[in-house]
Every structure is written in C-alpha cells, then in structure tokens.
C-alpha cells in the first residue's frame, strides 16, 4: 500500500515538472529563455445590445465571445461571456 502511494506521488511530481519546463535555446555562448508569444483578445465587428446599451464583442484567445460590462455596485469592469448556438 505504501509503495503505491509513493509511486503515485512521485508520478504526480514528475508530471508537474514536465509541464512547468521552459524552452531554452543556445545562442553563441549563452543560453536564452524563449518566451511564448502572448495572444491578446481581438475586437470583432459584432455588437451586442442589452436594453439601451450597445457593447462591442471580443473574441478571447480560446475562441470564446464576450463583452465588457461595468458593475453598478462596485464600478469594476468584468467579462460577460456569450453563449452562441449554431
């Protein structure tokens, strides 16, 4: 039983280590970390109307559509994701 627990824990730790690794490249005499390109959200040509307000629609990097709204209580901006059926 103890062997199984140790085996599972070691497997989990090894799998976390492989996912957390960064990519490096050797350039001349230096080892340089290669950064992943950051994809920003994109403004679409679509709009979404709620009551009298019209909001621009954005597409996230995971292809989800959302609008930016402002809370009446706190005044903070938040994303409201839209469920689109095909």
Backbone bond lengths (Angstrom), bond angles and torsions (degrees), N, CA, C in turn:
res aa  C-N    CA-C-N  psi(-1)  N-CA   C-N-CA  omega(-1)  CA-C   N-CA-C  phi
1 X - - - 1.452 - - 1.528 110.83 -
2 X 1.320 116.42 -44.39 1.454 121.19 -179.59 1.524 110.92 -65.84
3 X 1.333 116.45 -35.48 1.464 120.55 178.26 1.523 110.69 -63.80
4 X 1.330 116.94 -39.59 1.468 120.94 179.77 1.530 110.73 -65.55
5 X 1.316 116.97 -41.18 1.462 121.04 179.30 1.519 110.60 -64.34
6 X 1.328 116.26 -44.92 1.469 120.38 178.78 1.525 110.24 -63.35
7 X 1.322 117.42 -40.53 1.459 121.75 179.25 1.532 111.19 -63.45
8 X 1.319 116.87 -44.52 1.469 120.76 -179.95 1.523 110.82 -65.86
9 X 1.320 117.45 -44.41 1.466 121.19 -179.79 1.519 110.31 -63.57
10 X 1.318 117.80 -43.02 1.468 119.83 178.96 1.521 111.41 -65.93
11 X 1.323 118.17 -37.67 1.466 121.51 177.10 1.524 110.86 -63.21
12 X 1.320 117.75 -42.39 1.463 121.77 178.90 1.519 110.53 -63.96
13 X 1.323 117.97 -44.01 1.467 121.33 179.74 1.526 111.36 -64.71
14 X 1.309 117.57 -39.87 1.467 120.79 178.67 1.521 110.43 -66.73
15 X 1.330 117.16 -41.06 1.472 119.62 -179.32 1.531 110.56 -66.60
16 X 1.327 119.20 -36.82 1.462 120.84 175.90 1.526 110.90 -64.83
17 X 1.305 116.88 -37.69 1.459 121.06 179.54 1.519 112.22 -65.49
18 X 1.312 117.91 -36.08 1.469 119.76 -179.32 1.517 111.13 -73.75
19 X 1.318 118.79 -33.56 1.462 120.94 179.22 1.531 112.11 -74.75
20 X 1.318 117.41 -27.54 1.458 121.07 -174.81 1.528 112.75 -87.69
21 X 1.314 117.76 -1.06 1.454 119.78 -176.25 1.520 110.84 -72.09
22 X 1.327 115.04 140.96 1.456 122.00 175.69 1.520 108.55 -96.55
23 X 1.320 115.83 159.92 1.462 120.94 178.32 1.519 109.09 -93.54
24 X 1.316 115.94 136.47 1.454 122.71 179.69 1.520 109.46 -126.72
25 X 1.325 116.41 154.49 1.448 122.06 178.97 1.521 108.58 -137.55
26 X 1.323 116.13 141.61 1.462 120.66 178.96 1.524 108.29 -91.59
27 X 1.326 115.87 119.65 1.458 122.75 177.37 1.519 107.39 -123.27
28 X 1.339 115.50 107.45 1.468 119.39 -177.89 1.515 110.06 66.05
29 X 1.311 116.64 -121.94 1.466 121.93 179.10 1.521 112.50 -102.22
30 X 1.321 117.37 13.72 1.459 120.97 -177.64 1.523 111.30 -120.17
31 X 1.302 115.09 150.55 1.454 121.52 171.80 1.526 106.37 -106.23
32 X 1.328 115.97 120.46 1.461 121.83 -173.51 1.519 109.17 -114.66
33 X 1.326 115.72 134.88 1.459 121.46 176.63 1.521 109.11 -78.07
34 X 1.326 116.89 131.01 1.462 122.22 -179.83 1.526 108.01 -94.97
35 X 1.312 115.65 121.59 1.464 120.73 -179.41 1.531 109.71 -85.15
36 X 1.322 115.29 142.91 1.456 119.83 175.95 1.522 108.30 -76.43
37 X 1.319 117.59 141.21 1.466 118.62 177.90 1.528 110.24 -68.22
38 X 1.320 115.59 134.05 1.461 120.09 179.46 1.527 108.75 -91.68
39 X 1.304 115.20 122.29 1.454 121.15 -179.95 1.522 107.80 -94.93
40 X 1.313 115.71 124.62 1.460 119.86 -179.23 1.519 110.01 -92.76
41 X 1.316 115.36 161.27 1.452 120.97 176.74 1.523 109.74 -69.61
42 X 1.332 115.97 150.44 1.453 121.68 -173.00 1.530 110.00 -116.38
43 X 1.321 115.34 135.90 1.459 121.60 175.05 1.529 107.98 -79.19
44 X 1.336 116.88 130.30 1.468 120.59 179.75 1.520 109.95 -97.34
45 X 1.317 115.78 177.54 1.463 120.57 177.65 1.530 111.91 -84.61
46 X 1.329 116.93 -4.57 1.460 121.83 -177.06 1.525 112.14 -84.28
47 X 1.322 115.31 156.25 1.463 121.99 173.50 1.521 108.33 -130.12
48 X 1.325 115.32 160.02 1.460 121.80 -179.36 1.516 107.75 -130.96
49 X 1.325 117.07 127.67 1.459 120.97 -175.71 1.523 110.26 -106.68
50 X 1.337 115.31 127.64 1.457 122.48 173.63 1.514 106.60 -125.87
51 X 1.309 115.75 117.18 1.463 123.11 -174.94 1.530 109.35 53.04
52 X 1.326 118.73 -115.09 1.461 121.05 -178.82 1.532 112.73 -100.22
53 X 1.320 117.74 -1.27 1.466 120.98 -176.84 1.533 110.77 -98.67
54 X 1.326 115.84 140.25 1.463 122.03 176.47 1.522 107.93 -115.07
55 X 1.340 116.62 125.74 1.454 122.70 -176.71 1.529 110.14 -114.45
56 X 1.331 118.18 139.69 1.468 119.89 172.86 1.531 109.76 -73.45
57 X 1.326 116.44 147.00 1.459 122.08 -178.19 1.528 109.04 -100.60
58 X 1.333 116.22 135.14 1.462 123.44 178.83 1.521 109.28 -112.69
59 X 1.339 115.98 156.91 1.462 122.07 173.50 1.521 107.15 -116.71
60 X 1.326 116.61 127.01 1.457 120.88 179.92 1.523 110.18 -79.48
61 X 1.316 115.80 173.27 1.464 120.17 -179.35 1.518 112.05 -68.88
62 X 1.318 117.56 -12.74 1.470 121.56 176.57 1.529 111.12 -105.36
63 X 1.324 116.46 21.68 1.471 124.38 176.19 1.530 113.79 61.83
64 X 1.319 117.00 37.05 1.463 121.88 174.49 1.529 108.11 -106.72
65 X 1.306 117.06 138.07 1.457 122.03 -179.94 1.524 109.85 -91.23
66 X 1.345 115.70 139.44 1.462 119.88 178.41 1.527 110.18 -152.14
67 X 1.339 114.78 165.08 1.464 121.79 173.64 1.524 107.40 -123.37
68 X 1.316 116.25 155.72 1.464 121.25 176.44 1.518 108.50 -97.35
69 X 1.327 116.06 124.88 1.464 121.06 179.00 1.517 109.12 -123.73
70 X 1.315 115.78 163.80 1.463 122.06 178.64 1.520 108.23 -118.38
71 X 1.329 116.09 130.32 1.456 121.78 -179.79 1.526 110.16 -70.04
72 X 1.319 115.88 136.66 1.468 120.02 177.93 1.524 111.44 -70.97
73 X 1.329 117.33 -34.72 1.457 121.35 -176.85 1.524 112.45 -74.35
74 X 1.342 116.18 -53.58 1.470 119.06 -172.82 1.518 113.41 -99.39
75 X 1.331 117.73 -19.66 1.452 120.83 -178.24 1.523 113.44 80.55
76 X 1.342 117.24 7.87 1.461 121.50 -179.15 1.528 110.66 -86.60
77 X 1.315 115.12 147.07 1.456 121.65 177.88 1.530 109.49 -84.05
78 X 1.336 117.20 141.96 1.453 121.26 177.37 1.522 109.56 -146.37
79 X 1.328 115.40 162.35 1.458 121.68 179.48 1.520 108.90 -95.09
80 X 1.335 115.85 130.58 1.453 120.59 173.19 1.530 106.33 -111.63
81 X 1.324 115.55 111.57 1.463 120.50 -177.26 1.530 109.93 -78.31
82 X 1.325 115.19 142.92 1.451 122.04 -176.70 1.524 109.38 -103.55
83 X 1.327 115.86 133.60 1.465 120.26 176.05 1.521 107.25 -91.79
84 X 1.314 115.21 115.37 1.463 120.85 -177.17 1.512 108.27 -110.43
85 X 1.320 116.52 123.92 1.458 121.52 177.79 1.517 109.24 -101.73
86 X 1.309 114.56 144.26 1.470 119.58 -178.64 1.503 110.75 -104.96
